[in-house]
Amino acid sequence: MKRQILLWAVAFLFTLNMAAQTAYEYKIITTVESIVPMGIGRSRIVEHNVPMDYKLATNTREKANHFKNNKTKRKGLKISSFNETKLLNFYTMVGINFQNIASNDALISSKLTDMSREGWRLFTVASGVESDAGKGDGKGIFITRYIFRRPLK
C-alpha cells in the first residue's frame, strides 16, 4: 500500500513538472464594436494571418539618451494580410439596437468556438471603451481582445 501511494505521489509530481515546462503560442482576436450614433461606424472582428516578430520594433537603451536603434520604420511593421469579419453596430438611427448586439454575440461565439476546435484555449479577455464625450463628439468604440494560447508543438 505504501509503495502504491509513493508511486502515485511520484507520478503526480512528474505531471506537475511537465506542466510547468510547457511553452505556449499565443493568438489575439480583437473585436471592435462601434458606438457611433445612426449606425455609421464600422464594427469588426480582426485577426492577423501572418506571424510577426516583436524584435523588429524593439530598440535597446544603453544609457540615458543612447539607443541601439533598429532600422525598421513604422510602415514596415504593418501587416497586409488579416481577416476582417463584419459585425453590426450597437447604435442605429433610433438608438441602441439589441438585435444587433445579439447578432454580434452569435458571430463572436461562432469565432470563439472555431478557435477552440483548432486547439486554442481562451487564456484571458481584456476590454475597453472610448465612449461619446458629450454633445458634438458622436464617436466611440467598444474594443475587446480575446487572448488564446495552445501548447507549442
OpenMM code with the backbone's topology and positions (N, CA, C; nanometers):
from openmm import Vec3, app, unit

residues = "MET LYS ARG GLN ILE LEU LEU TRP ALA VAL ALA PHE LEU PHE THR LEU ASN MET ALA ALA GLN THR ALA TYR GLU TYR LYS ILE ILE THR THR VAL GLU SER ILE VAL PRO MET GLY ILE GLY ARG SER ARG ILE VAL GLU HIS ASN VAL PRO MET ASP TYR LYS LEU ALA THR ASN THR ARG GLU LYS ALA ASN HIS PHE LYS ASN ASN LYS THR LYS ARG LYS GLY LEU LYS ILE SER SER PHE ASN GLU THR LYS LEU LEU ASN PHE TYR THR MET VAL GLY ILE ASN PHE GLN ASN ILE ALA SER ASN ASP ALA LEU ILE SER SER LYS LEU THR ASP MET SER ARG GLU GLY TRP ARG LEU PHE THR VAL ALA SER GLY VAL GLU SER ASP ALA GLY LYS GLY ASP GLY LYS GLY ILE PHE ILE THR ARG TYR ILE PHE ARG ARG PRO LEU LYS".split()
positions = [
    Vec3(0.0815, -0.1194, 0.0000),
    Vec3(0.0000, 0.0000, 0.0000),
    Vec3(0.0861, 0.1262, 0.0000),
    Vec3(0.1929, 0.1241, 0.0829),
    Vec3(0.2822, 0.2391, 0.0892),
    Vec3(0.3514, 0.2602, -0.0445),
    Vec3(0.3870, 0.1504, -0.1079),
    Vec3(0.4534, 0.1581, -0.2385),
    Vec3(0.3595, 0.2212, -0.3427),
    Vec3(0.2327, 0.1853, -0.3384),
    Vec3(0.1345, 0.2389, -0.4326),
    Vec3(0.1157, 0.3897, -0.4104),
    Vec3(0.1079, 0.4335, -0.2868),
    Vec3(0.0946, 0.5762, -0.2558),
    Vec3(0.2180, 0.6518, -0.3039),
    Vec3(0.3352, 0.5943, -0.2821),
    Vec3(0.4592, 0.6563, -0.3265),
    Vec3(0.4612, 0.6693, -0.4788),
    Vec3(0.4166, 0.5651, -0.5476),
    Vec3(0.4116, 0.5687, -0.6944),
    Vec3(0.3174, 0.6787, -0.7437),
    Vec3(0.2004, 0.6917, -0.6808),
    Vec3(0.1049, 0.7961, -0.7181),
    Vec3(0.1641, 0.9350, -0.6930),
    Vec3(0.2327, 0.9509, -0.5818),
    Vec3(0.2941, 1.0803, -0.5500),
    Vec3(0.4008, 1.1167, -0.6520),
    Vec3(0.4843, 1.0220, -0.6901),
    Vec3(0.5887, 1.0470, -0.7909),
    Vec3(0.5254, 1.0814, -0.9252),
    Vec3(0.4216, 1.0078, -0.9631),
    Vec3(0.3526, 1.0356, -1.0897),
    Vec3(0.2913, 1.1754, -1.0887),
    Vec3(0.2327, 1.2146, -0.9759),
    Vec3(0.1724, 1.3474, -0.9627),
    Vec3(0.2790, 1.4565, -0.9752),
    Vec3(0.3901, 1.4415, -0.9063),
    Vec3(0.4982, 1.5397, -0.9135),
    Vec3(0.5569, 1.5475, -1.0545),
    Vec3(0.5690, 1.4348, -1.1216),
    Vec3(0.6182, 1.4335, -1.2589),
    Vec3(0.5238, 1.5093, -1.3505),
    Vec3(0.3927, 1.4902, -1.3299),
    Vec3(0.2917, 1.5614, -1.4098),
    Vec3(0.3013, 1.7111, -1.3862),
    Vec3(0.3168, 1.7526, -1.2606),
    Vec3(0.3313, 1.8955, -1.2307),
    Vec3(0.4553, 1.9533, -1.2981),
    Vec3(0.5647, 1.8807, -1.2939),
    Vec3(0.6890, 1.9262, -1.3553),
    Vec3(0.6721, 1.9410, -1.5066),
    Vec3(0.6036, 1.8472, -1.5698),
    Vec3(0.5806, 1.8538, -1.7150),
    Vec3(0.4948, 1.9754, -1.7503),
    Vec3(0.3920, 2.0017, -1.6700),
    Vec3(0.3036, 2.1152, -1.6961),
    Vec3(0.3791, 2.2466, -1.6809),
    Vec3(0.4702, 2.2539, -1.5862),
    Vec3(0.5459, 2.3770, -1.5631),
    Vec3(0.6409, 2.4066, -1.6787),
    Vec3(0.6796, 2.3052, -1.7556),
    Vec3(0.7746, 2.3233, -1.8638),
    Vec3(0.7076, 2.3485, -1.9987),
    Vec3(0.5762, 2.3516, -2.0037),
    Vec3(0.5057, 2.3693, -2.1289),
    Vec3(0.5236, 2.5118, -2.1807),
    Vec3(0.5610, 2.5238, -2.3066),
    Vec3(0.5690, 2.6546, -2.3721),
    Vec3(0.4443, 2.6704, -2.4594),
    Vec3(0.3980, 2.7928, -2.4725),
    Vec3(0.2741, 2.8188, -2.5453),
    Vec3(0.2976, 2.9162, -2.6599),
    Vec3(0.2104, 2.9065, -2.7589),
    Vec3(0.1997, 3.0117, -2.8589),
    Vec3(0.0686, 3.0842, -2.8302),
    Vec3(0.0658, 3.2131, -2.8598),
    Vec3(-0.0498, 3.2954, -2.8285),
    Vec3(-0.1072, 3.3554, -2.9559),
    Vec3(-0.2356, 3.3814, -2.9526),
    Vec3(-0.3032, 3.4467, -3.0647),
    Vec3(-0.4078, 3.5411, -3.0062),
    Vec3(-0.4162, 3.6594, -3.0640),
    Vec3(-0.5119, 3.7590, -3.0163),
    Vec3(-0.6148, 3.7849, -3.1256),
    Vec3(-0.7400, 3.7792, -3.0872),
    Vec3(-0.8515, 3.8152, -3.1750),
    Vec3(-0.9130, 3.9410, -3.1141),
    Vec3(-0.9341, 4.0435, -3.1944),
    Vec3(-0.9871, 4.1702, -3.1442),
    Vec3(-1.1235, 4.1981, -3.2052),
    Vec3(-1.2186, 4.2355, -3.1207),
    Vec3(-1.3476, 4.2836, -3.1719),
    Vec3(-1.3543, 4.4334, -3.1465),
    Vec3(-1.3978, 4.5050, -3.2477),
    Vec3(-1.4184, 4.6490, -3.2381),
    Vec3(-1.5638, 4.6732, -3.2729),
    Vec3(-1.6385, 4.7238, -3.1762),
    Vec3(-1.7810, 4.7486, -3.1991),
    Vec3(-1.8071, 4.8982, -3.1866),
    Vec3(-1.8671, 4.9529, -3.2897),
    Vec3(-1.8875, 5.0968, -3.2994),
    Vec3(-1.9958, 5.1457, -3.2044),
    Vec3(-1.9668, 5.2592, -3.1415),
    Vec3(-2.0648, 5.3267, -3.0569),
    Vec3(-2.0934, 5.4638, -3.1202),
    Vec3(-2.1079, 5.4644, -3.2512),
    Vec3(-2.1343, 5.5884, -3.3249),
    Vec3(-2.2838, 5.5943, -3.3558),
    Vec3(-2.3497, 5.7035, -3.3198),
    Vec3(-2.4932, 5.7152, -3.3457),
    Vec3(-2.5276, 5.6989, -3.4938),
    Vec3(-2.6485, 5.6524, -3.5181),
    Vec3(-2.7067, 5.6353, -3.6515),
    Vec3(-2.6398, 5.5234, -3.7313),
    Vec3(-2.5632, 5.4390, -3.6678),
    Vec3(-2.5093, 5.3209, -3.7348),
    Vec3(-2.4075, 5.3495, -3.8428),
    Vec3(-2.3392, 5.4652, -3.8374),
    Vec3(-2.2444, 5.4972, -3.9448),
    Vec3(-2.1022, 5.4494, -3.9148),
    Vec3(-2.0806, 5.3910, -3.7972),
    Vec3(-1.9475, 5.3398, -3.7636),
    Vec3(-1.9219, 5.2046, -3.8285),
    Vec3(-1.8025, 5.1502, -3.8047),
    Vec3(-1.7683, 5.0171, -3.8563),
    Vec3(-1.7350, 4.9270, -3.7385),
    Vec3(-1.7912, 4.8072, -3.7392),
    Vec3(-1.7658, 4.7096, -3.6344),
    Vec3(-1.7098, 4.5836, -3.6985),
    Vec3(-1.6057, 4.5255, -3.6363),
    Vec3(-1.5382, 4.4109, -3.6976),
    Vec3(-1.4780, 4.3186, -3.5926),
    Vec3(-1.4561, 4.1928, -3.6342),
    Vec3(-1.3650, 4.1016, -3.5659),
    Vec3(-1.2391, 4.1029, -3.6515),
    Vec3(-1.1236, 4.1279, -3.5901),
    Vec3(-0.9977, 4.1378, -3.6638),
    Vec3(-0.9021, 4.0299, -3.6137),
    Vec3(-0.8397, 3.9600, -3.7096),
    Vec3(-0.7457, 3.8525, -3.6776),
    Vec3(-0.6293, 3.8560, -3.7758),
    Vec3(-0.5075, 3.8582, -3.7238),
    Vec3(-0.3907, 3.8596, -3.8124),
    Vec3(-0.3692, 3.7208, -3.8743),
    Vec3(-0.3103, 3.7177, -3.9931),
    Vec3(-0.2835, 3.5916, -4.0640),
    Vec3(-0.1363, 3.5547, -4.0688),
    Vec3(-0.0498, 3.6502, -4.0444),
    Vec3(0.0935, 3.6258, -4.0590),
    Vec3(0.1637, 3.6485, -3.9256),
    Vec3(0.2659, 3.5700, -3.8969),
    Vec3(0.3388, 3.5911, -3.7716),
    Vec3(0.4204, 3.7202, -3.7772),
    Vec3(0.4461, 3.7764, -3.6617),
    Vec3(0.5242, 3.8997, -3.6506),
    Vec3(0.6261, 3.8786, -3.5393),
    Vec3(0.7455, 3.9301, -3.5585),
    Vec3(0.8487, 3.9225, -3.4558),
    Vec3(0.8605, 4.0597, -3.3897),
    Vec3(0.8274, 4.0685, -3.2633),
    Vec3(0.8296, 4.1966, -3.1921),
    Vec3(0.9682, 4.2608, -3.1931),
    Vec3(1.0719, 4.1797, -3.2116),
    Vec3(1.2084, 4.2322, -3.2091),
    Vec3(1.2330, 4.3314, -3.3219),
    Vec3(1.1522, 4.3231, -3.4289),
    Vec3(1.1650, 4.4192, -3.5394),
    Vec3(1.1324, 4.5613, -3.4945),
    Vec3(1.0531, 4.5743, -3.3886),
    Vec3(1.0095, 4.7059, -3.3418),
    Vec3(1.0778, 4.7464, -3.2118),
    Vec3(1.1742, 4.6693, -3.1661),
    Vec3(1.2365, 4.6935, -3.0360),
    Vec3(1.3708, 4.7624, -3.0488),
    Vec3(1.3893, 4.8679, -2.9707),
    Vec3(1.5171, 4.9375, -2.9586),
    Vec3(1.5767, 4.9048, -2.8218),
    Vec3(1.7077, 4.9171, -2.8094),
    Vec3(1.7748, 4.8930, -2.6826),
    Vec3(1.8358, 5.0230, -2.6336),
    Vec3(1.8076, 5.0595, -2.5089),
    Vec3(1.8639, 5.1800, -2.4476),
    Vec3(1.9801, 5.1362, -2.3602),
    Vec3(2.0984, 5.1863, -2.3915),
    Vec3(2.2166, 5.1504, -2.3131),
    Vec3(2.2470, 5.2539, -2.2057),
    Vec3(2.2290, 5.3795, -2.2383),
    Vec3(2.2491, 5.4888, -2.1432),
    Vec3(2.1279, 5.5796, -2.1532),
    Vec3(2.1287, 5.6867, -2.0755),
    Vec3(2.0118, 5.7734, -2.0670),
    Vec3(1.9553, 5.8128, -2.2029),
    Vec3(2.0367, 5.8588, -2.2958),
    Vec3(1.9857, 5.9034, -2.4253),
    Vec3(2.0518, 5.8326, -2.5425),
    Vec3(2.1060, 5.7161, -2.5204),
    Vec3(2.1758, 5.6436, -2.6263),
    Vec3(2.1003, 5.5148, -2.6578),
    Vec3(2.0541, 5.5041, -2.7826),
    Vec3(1.9790, 5.3867, -2.8252),
    Vec3(2.0594, 5.3058, -2.9255),
    Vec3(2.0450, 5.1742, -2.9190),
    Vec3(2.0837, 5.0890, -3.0308),
    Vec3(1.9555, 5.0767, -3.1121),
    Vec3(1.9482, 5.1510, -3.2177),
    Vec3(1.8243, 5.1632, -3.2929),
    Vec3(1.8187, 5.0606, -3.4048),
    Vec3(1.7087, 4.9854, -3.4088),
    Vec3(1.6913, 4.9005, -3.5256),
    Vec3(1.6406, 4.9906, -3.6390),
    Vec3(1.6540, 4.9468, -3.7580),
    Vec3(1.6261, 5.0326, -3.8735),
    Vec3(1.4846, 5.0166, -3.9289),
    Vec3(1.3998, 4.9394, -3.8630),
    Vec3(1.2648, 4.9178, -3.9124),
    Vec3(1.1804, 5.0436, -3.8947),
    Vec3(1.1185, 5.0875, -4.0014),
    Vec3(1.0268, 5.2022, -3.9959),
    Vec3(0.8889, 5.1517, -3.9536),
    Vec3(0.8080, 5.2399, -3.8978),
    Vec3(0.6727, 5.2019, -3.8561),
    Vec3(0.5933, 5.1426, -3.9716),
    Vec3(0.6127, 5.1980, -4.0885),
    Vec3(0.5419, 5.1487, -4.2064),
    Vec3(0.5758, 5.0015, -4.2319),
    Vec3(0.6978, 4.9611, -4.1984),
    Vec3(0.7412, 4.8238, -4.2183),
    Vec3(0.6818, 4.7255, -4.1187),
    Vec3(0.6160, 4.7759, -4.0166),
    Vec3(0.5559, 4.6899, -3.9155),
    Vec3(0.4116, 4.6520, -3.9476),
    Vec3(0.3521, 4.7201, -4.0441),
    Vec3(0.2124, 4.6929, -4.0768),
    Vec3(0.2000, 4.5647, -4.1577),
    Vec3(0.1032, 4.4823, -4.1196),
    Vec3(0.0774, 4.3619, -4.1973),
    Vec3(-0.0405, 4.3895, -4.2912),
    Vec3(-0.0390, 4.3258, -4.4055),
    Vec3(-0.1470, 4.3491, -4.5007),
    Vec3(-0.2389, 4.2288, -4.5136),
    Vec3(-0.2064, 4.1206, -4.4452),
    Vec3(-0.2885, 4.0001, -4.4537),
    Vec3(-0.3562, 3.9757, -4.3192),
    Vec3(-0.4867, 4.0011, -4.3145),
    Vec3(-0.5636, 3.9747, -4.1929),
    Vec3(-0.7088, 3.9497, -4.2287),
    Vec3(-0.7787, 3.8811, -4.1386),
    Vec3(-0.9210, 3.8551, -4.1580),
    Vec3(-1.0005, 3.9645, -4.0895),
    Vec3(-1.1063, 4.0072, -4.1565),
    Vec3(-1.1942, 4.1104, -4.1043),
    Vec3(-1.3371, 4.0584, -4.1169),
    Vec3(-1.3989, 4.0251, -4.0050),
    Vec3(-1.5363, 3.9746, -4.0056),
    Vec3(-1.6302, 4.0878, -3.9686),
    Vec3(-1.7298, 4.1121, -4.0499),
    Vec3(-1.8228, 4.2218, -4.0240),
    Vec3(-1.9091, 4.1929, -3.9020),
    Vec3(-1.9266, 4.2958, -3.8221),
    Vec3(-2.0210, 4.2942, -3.7112),
    Vec3(-2.1191, 4.4087, -3.7319),
    Vec3(-2.2286, 4.4039, -3.6602),
    Vec3(-2.3276, 4.5110, -3.6679),
    Vec3(-2.2943, 4.6174, -3.5636),
    Vec3(-2.3388, 4.7387, -3.5874),
    Vec3(-2.3127, 4.8489, -3.4948),
    Vec3(-2.4121, 4.8465, -3.3788),
    Vec3(-2.3685, 4.8928, -3.2621),
    Vec3(-2.4548, 4.8976, -3.1441),
    Vec3(-2.5727, 4.9925, -3.1636),
    Vec3(-2.5457, 5.1040, -3.2320),
    Vec3(-2.6481, 5.2065, -3.2480),
    Vec3(-2.7033, 5.2071, -3.3899),
    Vec3(-2.8328, 5.2344, -3.3993),
    Vec3(-2.8953, 5.2627, -3.5285),
    Vec3(-2.9552, 5.4024, -3.5171),
    Vec3(-3.0367, 5.4394, -3.6118),
    Vec3(-3.0946, 5.5746, -3.6106),
    Vec3(-3.1826, 5.5990, -3.4881),
    Vec3(-3.2395, 5.4931, -3.4314),
    Vec3(-3.3317, 5.5112, -3.3192),
    Vec3(-3.2666, 5.4848, -3.1841),
    Vec3(-3.1365, 5.4531, -3.1804),
    Vec3(-3.0671, 5.4298, -3.0539),
    Vec3(-3.0042, 5.2917, -3.0487),
    Vec3(-2.9882, 5.2397, -2.9276),
    Vec3(-2.9260, 5.1081, -2.9105),
    Vec3(-3.0137, 5.0022, -2.9761),
    Vec3(-2.9489, 4.9143, -3.0538),
    Vec3(-3.0210, 4.8085, -3.1233),
    Vec3(-2.9827, 4.6746, -3.0598),
    Vec3(-3.0725, 4.6216, -2.9784),
    Vec3(-3.0443, 4.4981, -2.9062),
    Vec3(-3.0363, 4.3768, -2.9991),
    Vec3(-3.1060, 4.3825, -3.1101),
    Vec3(-3.0967, 4.2744, -3.2087),
    Vec3(-2.9551, 4.2693, -3.2672),
    Vec3(-2.8953, 4.3846, -3.2915),
    Vec3(-2.7579, 4.3894, -3.3405),
    Vec3(-2.6606, 4.3330, -3.2369),
    Vec3(-2.6830, 4.3650, -3.1103),
    Vec3(-2.5959, 4.3135, -3.0041),
    Vec3(-2.6056, 4.1611, -2.9983),
    Vec3(-2.7269, 4.1070, -3.0045),
    Vec3(-2.7454, 3.9613, -3.0024),
    Vec3(-2.6810, 3.8971, -3.1250),
    Vec3(-2.6922, 3.9621, -3.2398),
    Vec3(-2.6303, 3.9094, -3.3623),
    Vec3(-2.4782, 3.9087, -3.3497),
    Vec3(-2.4214, 4.0151, -3.2943),
    Vec3(-2.2764, 4.0199, -3.2724),
    Vec3(-2.2322, 3.9105, -3.1761),
    Vec3(-2.3101, 3.8902, -3.0700),
    Vec3(-2.2775, 3.7840, -2.9748),
    Vec3(-2.2730, 3.6478, -3.0441),
    Vec3(-2.3677, 3.6234, -3.1345),
    Vec3(-2.3710, 3.4958, -3.2077),
    Vec3(-2.2487, 3.4820, -3.2977),
    Vec3(-2.2098, 3.5895, -3.3664),
    Vec3(-2.0919, 3.5856, -3.4541),
    Vec3(-1.9634, 3.5652, -3.3731),
    Vec3(-1.9507, 3.6366, -3.2619),
    Vec3(-1.8315, 3.6246, -3.1773),
    Vec3(-1.8255, 3.4846, -3.1163),
    Vec3(-1.9391, 3.4325, -3.0706),
    Vec3(-1.9434, 3.2960, -3.0160),
    Vec3(-1.8995, 3.1942, -3.1193),
    Vec3(-1.9427, 3.2133, -3.2435),
    Vec3(-1.9035, 3.1238, -3.3522),
    Vec3(-1.7523, 3.1252, -3.3712),
    Vec3(-1.6921, 3.2441, -3.3667),
    Vec3(-1.5474, 3.2571, -3.3812),
    Vec3(-1.4745, 3.1903, -3.2652),
    Vec3(-1.5210, 3.2137, -3.1427),
    Vec3(-1.4577, 3.1534, -3.0253),
    Vec3(-1.4674, 3.0014, -3.0298),
    Vec3(-1.5803, 2.9495, -3.0739),
    Vec3(-1.5985, 2.8044, -3.0873),
    Vec3(-1.5034, 2.7486, -3.1912),
    Vec3(-1.4886, 2.8185, -3.3026),
    Vec3(-1.3966, 2.7751, -3.4081),
    Vec3(-1.2526, 2.7724, -3.3580),
    Vec3(-1.2138, 2.8733, -3.2824),
    Vec3(-1.0782, 2.8773, -3.2255),
    Vec3(-1.0566, 2.7571, -3.1328),
    Vec3(-1.1579, 2.7251, -3.0535),
    Vec3(-1.1485, 2.6114, -2.9622),
    Vec3(-1.1313, 2.4803, -3.0404),
    Vec3(-1.2042, 2.4670, -3.1505),
    Vec3(-1.1905, 2.3478, -3.2353),
    Vec3(-1.0490, 2.3339, -3.2912),
    Vec3(-0.9827, 2.4471, -3.3143),
    Vec3(-0.8466, 2.4465, -3.3682),
    Vec3(-0.7416, 2.4234, -3.2592),
    Vec3(-0.7850, 2.3983, -3.1373),
    Vec3(-0.6917, 2.3676, -3.0289),
    Vec3(-0.6533, 2.4866, -2.9429),
    Vec3(-0.7056, 2.6048, -2.9726),
    Vec3(-0.6766, 2.7235, -2.8925),
    Vec3(-0.7645, 2.7223, -2.7691),
    Vec3(-0.7104, 2.7670, -2.6566),
    Vec3(-0.7859, 2.7794, -2.5319),
    Vec3(-0.7850, 2.9261, -2.4913),
    Vec3(-0.9032, 2.9754, -2.4560),
    Vec3(-0.9143, 3.1148, -2.4141),
    Vec3(-0.8354, 3.1341, -2.2855),
    Vec3(-0.7370, 3.2228, -2.2898),
    Vec3(-0.6468, 3.2458, -2.1772),
    Vec3(-0.6950, 3.3639, -2.0932),
    Vec3(-0.7270, 3.4739, -2.1590),
    Vec3(-0.7775, 3.5917, -2.0873),
    Vec3(-0.8500, 3.6841, -2.1857),
    Vec3(-0.9262, 3.7755, -2.1310),
    Vec3(-1.0017, 3.8728, -2.2107),
    Vec3(-0.9755, 4.0110, -2.1523),
    Vec3(-0.9512, 4.1076, -2.2397),
    Vec3(-0.9322, 4.2465, -2.1966),
    Vec3(-1.0224, 4.3349, -2.2818),
    Vec3(-1.0910, 4.4289, -2.2193),
    Vec3(-1.1798, 4.5154, -2.2968),
    Vec3(-1.1698, 4.6588, -2.2486),
    Vec3(-1.2159, 4.7468, -2.3342),
    Vec3(-1.2151, 4.8879, -2.3011),
    Vec3(-1.3153, 4.9630, -2.3864),
    Vec3(-1.3497, 5.0826, -2.3422),
    Vec3(-1.4480, 5.1638, -2.4131),
    Vec3(-1.3941, 5.3048, -2.4269),
    Vec3(-1.4090, 5.3599, -2.5455),
    Vec3(-1.3905, 5.5034, -2.5664),
    Vec3(-1.5275, 5.5492, -2.6106),
    Vec3(-1.5988, 5.6135, -2.5198),
    Vec3(-1.7382, 5.6437, -2.5482),
    Vec3(-1.7589, 5.7900, -2.5842),
    Vec3(-1.8800, 5.8187, -2.6226),
    Vec3(-1.9205, 5.9530, -2.6610),
    Vec3(-1.8911, 6.0496, -2.5459),
    Vec3(-1.8181, 6.1564, -2.5759),
    Vec3(-1.7780, 6.2530, -2.4727),
    Vec3(-1.8759, 6.3691, -2.4596),
    Vec3(-1.9942, 6.3528, -2.5119),
    Vec3(-2.0929, 6.4590, -2.4973),
    Vec3(-2.1324, 6.5195, -2.6298),
    Vec3(-2.2045, 6.6289, -2.6222),
    Vec3(-2.2589, 6.6948, -2.7405),
    Vec3(-2.1483, 6.7272, -2.8406),
    Vec3(-2.1695, 6.6847, -2.9632),
    Vec3(-2.0748, 6.7153, -3.0696),
    Vec3(-1.9660, 6.6111, -3.0895),
    Vec3(-1.9501, 6.5163, -2.9965),
    Vec3(-1.8456, 6.4147, -3.0134),
    Vec3(-1.8925, 6.3091, -3.1129),
    Vec3(-1.9927, 6.2323, -3.0769),
    Vec3(-2.0509, 6.1346, -3.1678),
    Vec3(-1.9583, 6.0201, -3.2073),
    Vec3(-1.8543, 5.9956, -3.1288),
    Vec3(-1.7594, 5.8895, -3.1628),
    Vec3(-1.7424, 5.7974, -3.0439),
    Vec3(-1.7073, 5.6734, -3.0737),
    Vec3(-1.6768, 5.5812, -2.9661),
    Vec3(-1.6639, 5.4394, -3.0177),
    Vec3(-1.5862, 5.3589, -2.9447),
    Vec3(-1.5720, 5.2180, -2.9780),
    Vec3(-1.5718, 5.1361, -2.8497),
    Vec3(-1.6141, 5.0131, -2.8632),
    Vec3(-1.6039, 4.9143, -2.7573),
    Vec3(-1.5102, 4.8086, -2.8130),
    Vec3(-1.3938, 4.7928, -2.7527),
    Vec3(-1.2920, 4.7015, -2.8054),
    Vec3(-1.2680, 4.5892, -2.7048),
    Vec3(-1.2597, 4.4671, -2.7549),
    Vec3(-1.2326, 4.3512, -2.6707),
    Vec3(-1.1232, 4.2689, -2.7361),
    Vec3(-1.0242, 4.2319, -2.6572),
    Vec3(-0.9165, 4.1438, -2.7049),
    Vec3(-0.9317, 4.0092, -2.6363),
    Vec3(-0.9460, 3.9059, -2.7175),
    Vec3(-0.9529, 3.7681, -2.6696),
    Vec3(-0.8147, 3.7081, -2.6906),
    Vec3(-0.7496, 3.6706, -2.5824),
    Vec3(-0.6136, 3.6157, -2.5914),
    Vec3(-0.6212, 3.4657, -2.5712),
    Vec3(-0.5778, 3.3933, -2.6737),
    Vec3(-0.5793, 3.2475, -2.6737),
    Vec3(-0.4380, 3.1941, -2.6621),
    Vec3(-0.4276, 3.0707, -2.6161),
    Vec3(-0.2966, 3.0050, -2.6170),
    Vec3(-0.3185, 2.8561, -2.6410),
    Vec3(-0.2118, 2.7942, -2.6910),
    Vec3(-0.2090, 2.6490, -2.7046),
    Vec3(-0.0631, 2.6065, -2.6950),
    Vec3(-0.0413, 2.4836, -2.6502),
    Vec3(0.0971, 2.4372, -2.6353),
    Vec3(0.1691, 2.4353, -2.7693),
    Vec3(0.2964, 2.4753, -2.7675),
    Vec3(0.3782, 2.4661, -2.8883),
    Vec3(0.3980, 2.3191, -2.9240),
    Vec3(0.4005, 2.2954, -3.0518),
    Vec3(0.4176, 2.1560, -3.0987),
    Vec3(0.5610, 2.1239, -3.1224),
] * unit.nanometer
topology = app.Topology()
chain = topology.addChain("A")
for resn in residues:
    res = topology.addResidue(resn, chain)
    for name in ("N", "CA", "C"):
        topology.addAtom(name, app.Element.getBySymbol(name[0]), res)
